[in-house]
Amino acid sequence: MIQLQNIFKWYNTANRPTFILKDVSLTIDEGAFLSIMGPSGSGKTTLLNIMGMLDQPSEGSYHFMGQDVFNLKEKQRKELYKQYIGFVFQAYHLLDELTVYENIETPLLYQGVKSAERKAMVGDMLDRFRIVGKKDLFPSQLSGGQQQLVGVVRALISKPKLILADEPTGNLNSTQGEEIMQLFQQLNKEEGVTIVQVTHSEKNAAFGNRIIQLLDGQVQD
Amino acid sequence: MFKHTFKQIFRSLWRHKGFTGINLLGLSLGIAAVLLIVLIGHYERSFDTFHTKSQQLFRVVSETSRADQILYNANVPYPTGRFLRERDPGILASQIHFAEEMQVRLGEEAPFTEEQVVFADSLFFQVLDFAGIEDFWVAGNPATALQGPGKVVLTESTARQYFGSEDPIGKRLLLDNKAEAEVVGVVRDIPQNSHLPFNMLVSYGTFSNDFIGGLDVNSWGFTGNGYAYVRLQDERTRSATHEALQAIVLSNAKSEADLKMKMYLQPLPEIHFDLAFEGSNPTYTVSSNYLNMLVLLGIFIILIACINYINLSTSFAFTKSKEVGVRKTIGASKKQLFFHYMLETFTLTCAAAVLGLLLALAFLPTVNQILDKGITAAPLLELDFIAGSLLALLLLTFISGAYPALIMAGFNPVSSLKNQLALPGKSSVLLRKSLVVFQFSVSILLIICTLVIARQMEYFQDKELGFIKEAVVEVKLPEADSVKRAHFQSLLQNQTGIQQLSFCMGAPVSDNGLGVSMEAPELPENTSYEAEIIPCDINYKATFGLELLAGRWLLPSDEKNIGSAVVVNRQLINTLGYTDPKEAIGKRITLGINSMRPAIVGVTEDFHTSSLHEDITPVALLPFPYFYVTAGIRLHPGQMRNTLAEIEEAWRTVFPEHVYEISFVDETLASRYEQERRDYQLFKAFSVISIFICCIGLWGLIAFVVVRKTKEIGIRKVLGASISSIVMLISKDFLKLVGIALLIASPLAWYYMNQWLQDFAYRIEIGWAVFLIAGLFALLIAFLTISYQAIKAASANPVKSLRTD
């Protein structure tokens, strides 16, 4: 599903390049549950953002579902992204002004899904994750775990094939964290959703079926 | 999609109340100002539009070349209308006489003064038909109403005022104690946007010499208050009219200079805007430039408000960057985000428009009061206006919203989520600074204008006019009758409150004026010279404190031998070519009134006979009791109230049949500066609004700066910086901008105000003090605006601000 080849990413500081990623090559098959680990500043998030097409590398090639991502036009890339990818963040990043229901609904709005269909899809998700009772609350009225749950649901609403999670449990306590991890595992096993997560925690990494270590922008084998 | 977006927009606007409030306030004030300007403009442009085919309507006017200027006159000799009709029956011409005021008496009741009475001949309603006014005729027959003598048509208000609910038709009035007339018709009130307002129409057959002080209404020799209107339905009548007007000039020219006079047709829609005829129009005239300037001011004010929005939104964008990042990661396209934020602007603009509309409606009565107009809000409901304002709203949304929306839609999602968004780039900071400079330039410009106008108005008050204007009243005398004058004077003889009493035509600056042609052996031929005659008795000099330079003042004997002696002012002998007043004594001049040829017996120092708009003109003080229609009375300032009561009582004893009218000379003078007073009010209001909008914008900007600099302030404080040094740190940049604005605004204001001052023959010099005051004022206001938040930020505990980071 994902083929990264010789990915470099650097910034110029004082006319000298500072490398974030150095020659990263990585293949992720459909149905995988990959955990990326490594110390702060090792380039985990950058790698995740590149996979999620939010960021571009300085060098290298990226094939997603057989398409050469960096040779696509912005619009096509956006389409690809909307169709297949869902993001989950450490800080949840829910829209403060929207209710739970509306937060979950927003990606569908951007995709131009019809009103009736939207209603059905959001309703399904609310049922499935047992948050119907919270649908009219605003993010500030929820606990961290609940907020992250909404974040995951929002990422799932457009039925992505790939979920990219940047330290999804970083702001949660261990019980809440475990619940989210179990949810990921379930999605991965039962629905075949490919999951790539960045994490500091060995325990969380163990929920997946593959772990890579990043150090100073390089994959350690 | 729309519904959702709107819901989000409303919640977002509600959550950021400060941001919303500042923008709403600024935009709605701007919109209110523009709406009021649109209403004013619409009102002025609507003058005289209620007649059928107004492009067929014209007024006969004239222009005369004088030695150094061209005189324009909207008044024409009284026989003009009839002459045109008789010359060619195809010409629809109507002659009228416009009386500023007239005494009216109903039965045995006490007389009162009616203002704006028009004597009109029977063709009046064929020329000016008022057809645009719904059901114009309430009662009576327009075809016959003004035929024959003794007919009166009242407006509804006048009829109600005179007769209450009774049927006015058939009622009789006594006009000026001279003619009786019967009410034969009632029409709707004449709208205030008519250049020819009237409360009463009297049939022209009623008009006689008596109504114009005994002058001959059939004479071609003077114009009085006569106007002639024509309706031209085809080319033939148009050329016939031109030819007839030529004939009038030709047959009445007495000298070669007279042949230079031109009589021509002025289109009716132009009357309200042609300043050349300002002096002879029945109501005020407004220049198109003035209206354009208003529109420009309105645009400036709304731009200032838009700039607030742009500056606050772009600053605010960095606070909103996380939201943009989230939206992008869940699939929002650039286009969708741009649309979203444009819609947010549009929502705010619409809310501001509603608020602005309410503000405008609330302030309309005040504006009407200040400008003395009858502007209604009705045009706001017209289709054109609604379509126009929708377009304007879209434009406004685009101007204010496009740049911030573009910036926000362009955020990089990764950095905005990490809160690593680079601080605004150099170009966007430069843009913001330039916009602030623009705002303050406009405000300072307006402040300077206001100050200059205020100083010129002070000058009106303080300028020595060459005569005493304080505590002097003009009391109207209904008849120039020497017996009654003597009676009146004897009744007031023992009044200690009166310093001086003089019978005359009027004070040096008065509503009564008599301009005549002047000839003398010293003057070149073929050029017309004009002099102002002030008929007055021997007490005039003492009453008004005139200064005699040479010769003698008038003697009682001069009055018995009218036309033998005259006292003139310095300007008149200068015109004759004398520099030494003594040289002029004994010289004779010919005045265009009964072809008098009096000898100059005395010369006075110059004094003003009109407002400071005009140069001092040649003046001849002539003993001529026939024109003594005013008693000029100088009072002792201490006991005016009692004295005024005594004067009124004496007057009523002598003239029991008439309406008592008194006016203070300084007030008459002040009324000559109405336009300037309005300009002043207008500029003051605009200055206040613009500086206020600038300041709330500045307030908002500073709020963002303070937030962004919280950490820096904390560090500096830990390092030992004082509060004042931190306040300066925050304020410095902005105060610099105000300084730059002053440099930009000053030359523009200087140029513009110099133009404005050209209207006055006597004017102030624009000194540097005005710029200094305006600059300091703007700096002070800006500093006060900034300092509240700056001091708050500077006094905050640094431990707190550093910890939050």
Boltz contact constraints between the chains, C-beta under 6 A:
constraints:
  - contact:
      token1: [A, 49]
      token2: [B, 414]
      max_distance: 6.0
  - contact:
      token1: [A, 54]
      token2: [B, 413]
      max_distance: 6.0
  - contact:
      token1: [A, 54]
      token2: [B, 414]
      max_distance: 6.0
  - contact:
      token1: [A, 55]
      token2: [B, 414]
      max_distance: 6.0
  - contact:
      token1: [A, 78]
      token2: [B, 333]
      max_distance: 6.0
  - contact:
      token1: [A, 82]
      token2: [B, 331]
      max_distance: 6.0
  - contact:
      token1: [A, 87]
      token2: [B, 329]
      max_distance: 6.0
  - contact:
      token1: [A, 93]
      token2: [B, 326]
      max_distance: 6.0
  - contact:
      token1: [A, 95]
      token2: [B, 326]
      max_distance: 6.0
  - contact:
      token1: [A, 97]
      token2: [B, 8]
      max_distance: 6.0
  - contact:
      token1: [A, 97]
      token2: [B, 11]
      max_distance: 6.0
  - contact:
      token1: [A, 97]
      token2: [B, 12]
      max_distance: 6.0
  - contact:
      token1: [A, 107]
      token2: [B, 330]
      max_distance: 6.0
  - contact:
      token1: [A, 107]
      token2: [B, 331]
      max_distance: 6.0
  - contact:
      token1: [A, 109]
      token2: [B, 1]
      max_distance: 6.0
  - contact:
      token1: [A, 109]
      token2: [B, 4]
      max_distance: 6.0
  - contact:
      token1: [A, 110]
      token2: [B, 331]
      max_distance: 6.0
  - contact:
      token1: [A, 110]
      token2: [B, 332]
      max_distance: 6.0
  - contact:
      token1: [A, 110]
      token2: [B, 336]
      max_distance: 6.0
